Amino acid sequence: MFKFDKSKLEQKASKIVQKSGDMVESGKIKLNITNLEKEINSLKSELGNTLYNAFKAGNNAESELTAICNKIDEKYQEIDVLQKQLEELKTKE
């Protein structure tokens, strides 16, 4: 006859719940990375427009360009942190 081991079943269920939670967390991190990449592309576009407009007007836009570049660098740093979190989740499995 089939023997029912409640503790093993509970262990397996707990493991499944943990893995599904990790998958949800991984999805959230990947979505955040995608959103940050979109923000970077937008900032790069802004950077180009600012540079071009300054060139056409004969102005020096160094401070504005530096500020935009700093924002881009911050976004890349955020992505690095998120990618490390993603790697931690992968090694946890």
Buried (B, 14 or more C-beta within 10 A) or exposed (E): EEEEEEEEEEEEEEEEEEEEEBEEBBEEBEEBBEEBEEBBEEBEEBBEEBBEEBEEEEEEBEEBBEEBEEBBEBBEEBBEEBEEBBEEBEEEE
